[in-house]
Amino acid sequence: MVWTILGWIVFGLIAGFIARAVVPGKDNIGLLMTIVLGVVGSVVGGLIFGVLTVGIRGFQPTGWIGSIIGAIVVLIIYNAVTGRKSRQK
């Protein structure tokens, strides 16, 4: 159980950092929000994968690529909703 939780945290951290690197501009979120972004992105990626392929089968995380794509989507939505994105020119 503890290893599963630690795995999700590390997985979310890596996916969140990659998403933050891909989305242009400076993101004003901390380490905890980056982890949450990655974990939620994994779930969103699973939902997107389910819709595009075999259909949604409940709560289902996906692999690395789906998690990163999901984290990018979540980050873009988060920035749009909160307006926390500061643009660099």
Phi and psi restraints in degrees (value plus and minus 20) as a CYANA .aco file:
   2 VAL   PHI     -84.7   -44.7
   2 VAL   PSI     -60.6   -20.6
   3 TRP   PHI     -87.0   -47.0
   3 TRP   PSI     -53.6   -13.6
   4 THR   PHI     -84.9   -44.9
   4 THR   PSI     -65.2   -25.2
   5 ILE   PHI     -84.2   -44.2
   5 ILE   PSI     -64.3   -24.3
   6 LEU   PHI     -82.5   -42.5
   6 LEU   PSI     -58.0   -18.0
   7 GLY   PHI     -82.0   -42.0
   7 GLY   PSI     -64.0   -24.0
   8 TRP   PHI     -82.9   -42.9
   8 TRP   PSI     -59.4   -19.4
   9 ILE   PHI     -84.9   -44.9
   9 ILE   PSI     -67.4   -27.4
  10 VAL   PHI     -85.3   -45.3
  10 VAL   PSI     -64.1   -24.1
  11 PHE   PHI     -79.7   -39.7
  11 PHE   PSI     -65.8   -25.8
  12 GLY   PHI     -85.3   -45.3
  12 GLY   PSI     -58.6   -18.6
  13 LEU   PHI     -82.6   -42.6
  13 LEU   PSI     -66.4   -26.4
  14 ILE   PHI     -86.3   -46.3
  14 ILE   PSI     -67.1   -27.1
  15 ALA   PHI     -82.9   -42.9
  15 ALA   PSI     -59.1   -19.1
  16 GLY   PHI     -85.8   -45.8
  16 GLY   PSI     -62.5   -22.5
  17 PHE   PHI     -83.4   -43.4
  17 PHE   PSI     -61.0   -21.0
  18 ILE   PHI     -84.4   -44.4
  18 ILE   PSI     -62.9   -22.9
  19 ALA   PHI     -81.8   -41.8
  19 ALA   PSI     -62.4   -22.4
  20 ARG   PHI     -84.7   -44.7
  20 ARG   PSI     -52.1   -12.1
  21 ALA   PHI     -94.2   -54.2
  21 ALA   PSI     -51.3   -11.3
  22 VAL   PHI    -100.0   -60.0
  22 VAL   PSI     -60.9   -20.9
  23 VAL   PHI     -94.7   -54.7
  23 VAL   PSI     103.1   143.1
  24 PRO   PHI     -88.2   -48.2
  24 PRO   PSI     132.9   172.9
  25 GLY   PHI      78.2   118.2
  25 GLY   PSI     154.3   194.3
  26 LYS   PHI    -113.0   -73.0
  26 LYS   PSI     110.5   150.5
  27 ASP   PHI    -122.6   -82.6
  27 ASP   PSI     104.4   144.4
  28 ASN   PHI    -114.5   -74.5
  28 ASN   PSI      38.3    78.3
  29 ILE   PHI    -145.3  -105.3
  29 ILE   PSI     132.3   172.3
  30 GLY   PHI    -110.7   -70.7
  30 GLY   PSI    -190.7  -150.7
  31 LEU   PHI     -84.5   -44.5
  31 LEU   PSI     -63.5   -23.5
  32 LEU   PHI     -82.3   -42.3
  32 LEU   PSI     -64.2   -24.2
  33 MET   PHI     -86.1   -46.1
  33 MET   PSI     -51.5   -11.5
  34 THR   PHI     -85.4   -45.4
  34 THR   PSI     -61.4   -21.4
  35 ILE   PHI     -84.2   -44.2
  35 ILE   PSI     -66.5   -26.5
  36 VAL   PHI     -80.7   -40.7
  36 VAL   PSI     -62.5   -22.5
  37 LEU   PHI     -76.6   -36.6
  37 LEU   PSI     -66.5   -26.5
  38 GLY   PHI     -87.3   -47.3
  38 GLY   PSI     -61.5   -21.5
  39 VAL   PHI     -88.0   -48.0
  39 VAL   PSI     -67.2   -27.2
  40 VAL   PHI     -84.0   -44.0
  40 VAL   PSI     -57.9   -17.9
  41 GLY   PHI     -81.0   -41.0
  41 GLY   PSI     -55.6   -15.6
  42 SER   PHI     -83.9   -43.9
  42 SER   PSI     -62.1   -22.1
  43 VAL   PHI     -87.5   -47.5
  43 VAL   PSI     -64.1   -24.1
  44 VAL   PHI     -82.5   -42.5
  44 VAL   PSI     -61.6   -21.6
  45 GLY   PHI     -80.8   -40.8
  45 GLY   PSI     -58.7   -18.7
  46 GLY   PHI     -83.9   -43.9
  46 GLY   PSI     -59.6   -19.6
  47 LEU   PHI     -86.8   -46.8
  47 LEU   PSI     -63.3   -23.3
  48 ILE   PHI     -81.7   -41.7
  48 ILE   PSI     -65.1   -25.1
  49 PHE   PHI     -80.4   -40.4
  49 PHE   PSI     -62.3   -22.3
  50 GLY   PHI     -83.6   -43.6
  50 GLY   PSI     -61.5   -21.5
  51 VAL   PHI     -86.0   -46.0
  51 VAL   PSI     -59.3   -19.3
  52 LEU   PHI    -100.0   -60.0
  52 LEU   PSI     -37.8     2.2
  53 THR   PHI    -140.5  -100.5
  53 THR   PSI    -113.0   -73.0
  54 VAL   PHI    -117.0   -77.0
  54 VAL   PSI     -20.0    20.0
  55 GLY   PHI      77.4   117.4
  55 GLY   PSI     135.6   175.6
  56 ILE   PHI     -93.4   -53.4
  56 ILE   PSI     109.9   149.9
  57 ARG   PHI    -142.1  -102.1
  57 ARG   PSI      21.9    61.9
  58 GLY   PHI      67.5   107.5
  58 GLY   PSI    -184.3  -144.3
  59 PHE   PHI     -86.1   -46.1
  59 PHE   PSI      96.6   136.6
  60 GLN   PHI    -172.0  -132.0
  60 GLN   PSI      87.4   127.4
  61 PRO   PHI     -89.9   -49.9
  61 PRO   PSI     143.6   183.6
  62 THR   PHI    -142.0  -102.0
  62 THR   PSI    -195.1  -155.1
  63 GLY   PHI     -97.3   -57.3
  63 GLY   PSI    -190.0  -150.0
  64 TRP   PHI     -78.2   -38.2
  64 TRP   PSI     -70.2   -30.2
  65 ILE   PHI     -85.0   -45.0
  65 ILE   PSI     -65.0   -25.0
  66 GLY   PHI     -83.2   -43.2
  66 GLY   PSI     -57.3   -17.3
  67 SER   PHI     -86.1   -46.1
  67 SER   PSI     -61.8   -21.8
  68 ILE   PHI     -86.8   -46.8
  68 ILE   PSI     -63.6   -23.6
  69 ILE   PHI     -82.0   -42.0
  69 ILE   PSI     -64.0   -24.0
  70 GLY   PHI     -82.3   -42.3
  70 GLY   PSI     -60.9   -20.9
  71 ALA   PHI     -85.4   -45.4
  71 ALA   PSI     -56.4   -16.4
  72 ILE   PHI     -83.8   -43.8
  72 ILE   PSI     -65.2   -25.2
  73 VAL   PHI     -81.3   -41.3
  73 VAL   PSI     -66.1   -26.1
  74 VAL   PHI     -83.5   -43.5
  74 VAL   PSI     -61.3   -21.3
  75 LEU   PHI     -84.0   -44.0
  75 LEU   PSI     -62.6   -22.6
  76 ILE   PHI     -83.8   -43.8
  76 ILE   PSI     -63.3   -23.3
  77 ILE   PHI     -85.2   -45.2
  77 ILE   PSI     -63.9   -23.9
  78 TYR   PHI     -79.2   -39.2
  78 TYR   PSI     -65.0   -25.0
  79 ASN   PHI     -85.6   -45.6
  79 ASN   PSI     -57.2   -17.2
  80 ALA   PHI     -89.6   -49.6
  80 ALA   PSI     -60.4   -20.4
  81 VAL   PHI     -93.2   -53.2
  81 VAL   PSI     -64.8   -24.8
  82 THR   PHI    -107.2   -67.2
  82 THR   PSI     -40.1    -0.1
  83 GLY   PHI      47.7    87.7
  83 GLY   PSI       2.3    42.3
  84 ARG   PHI    -104.8   -64.8
  84 ARG   PSI     -20.6    19.4
  85 LYS   PHI     -97.7   -57.7
  85 LYS   PSI     103.3   143.3
  86 SER   PHI    -122.0   -82.0
  86 SER   PSI     107.0   147.0
  87 ARG   PHI    -104.0   -64.0
  87 ARG   PSI     118.5   158.5
  88 GLN   PHI    -122.3   -82.3
  88 GLN   PSI     116.8   156.8
